[in-house]
Amino acid sequence: MPRAFITGITGQDGRHLAEFLYDKGYEVFGMVTGQNNPKAEYLRNELPFVEIVPGDLADLPSLVKAMAHAQPDEVYNLGAISFVAMSFNQAELTANITGLGVLRMLEAIRMVGGNENNPIRFYQASSSEMFGKVRETPQTELTPFHPRSPYGCAKVFGHDITVNYRESYGMFACSGILFNHEGPRRGLEFVTRKVTNAVARISLGLQEEIVLGNLDSKRDWGYAGDYVKAMWLMMQQPEPDDFVISTGNTHSIEDLVQRAFAEVGIDDWKSRVRQDPRFFRPAEVDLLIGDASKARTKLGWTPEVDFAQLVSMMVKHDLAYESRKAGIVPAV
Ligand code: GDR
């Protein structure tokens, strides 16, 4: 039975990936941080097959112990401070966890195995935020980086150190440059889920309006369930490499809002949306659109869920979720 170790197991991608690997016959280990972390209880209920291993991306000895215990064949480093807006307020913490955390993982793997004789494979969750103020459109594996946030800067370090350890020590270390990927498990702080959840609540009469920041930025949004497949495919290749994972389509936040309201039959969405400077960022990433040709050719990967299906899936989920919470019986 192959063994997989996942950091960030309590997040959206960690949960999708754990299910995906379990279905493929993997034994799945998940690292959980902190004392009495409430997410551990949640994980035990939702994914009882995961063996929880304590550890922290800020603490190298804990990572070495975790690796020694799990003895993984594959390590997926999805753990990070992942909210770009928060990284402006907690820049040092972001650099430590999202950036240096990658270095610590690579070192822990080297200490426990991970050389040519005992190759633990390593996947780094790199991000389209590394492209930031984009130098070309669409973005590929060869597009230069120009990050626009402490989060983006930390991800560039994580990406570069992954490539460096591959080149320096012959490690099987690969990096997936994933564009935004969403779904019903997305946290409420990210714009897609914030919008679909608010739209569901407005349509159920539980909320009046939604307060947002910049409506003009554009993102290449895919479905998280499709994207974890790409992570696994990268780890099955004969040689480690880096891949852009994206849909190749881009939409503004305004498009997202409009489409989400259309799902519940509200055309006059403008009267329900207010902008507040609180949700604007000191520096913005205006336009992201990825070219995943390399992943298509080399991995045979293509996304299955498009933007319209994604928004519809999330609004439907949030309608059911909010109705249940409020004790509303859905109309048949
Ligand atoms: P992003 O995702 O920063 O692209 O990073 P997010 O959903 O937070 O923002 C997307 C865009 O929406 C604009 N926006 C708002 N964003 C939030 N969160 N809340 C608002 O109220 C709001 N109003 C407008 C933002 O300014 C931005 O332009 C995500 C994260 O998952 C990263 O971890 C990951 O690496 C990248 O995607 C790929």
Residues whose N, C-alpha, C, O or C-beta is under 5 A from the ligand:
A	BS01	GDR	S82 F83 V84 S127 S128 E129 L178 F179 N180 E189 F190 V191 T192 V211 L212 G213 N214 S217 I253 F279 V285
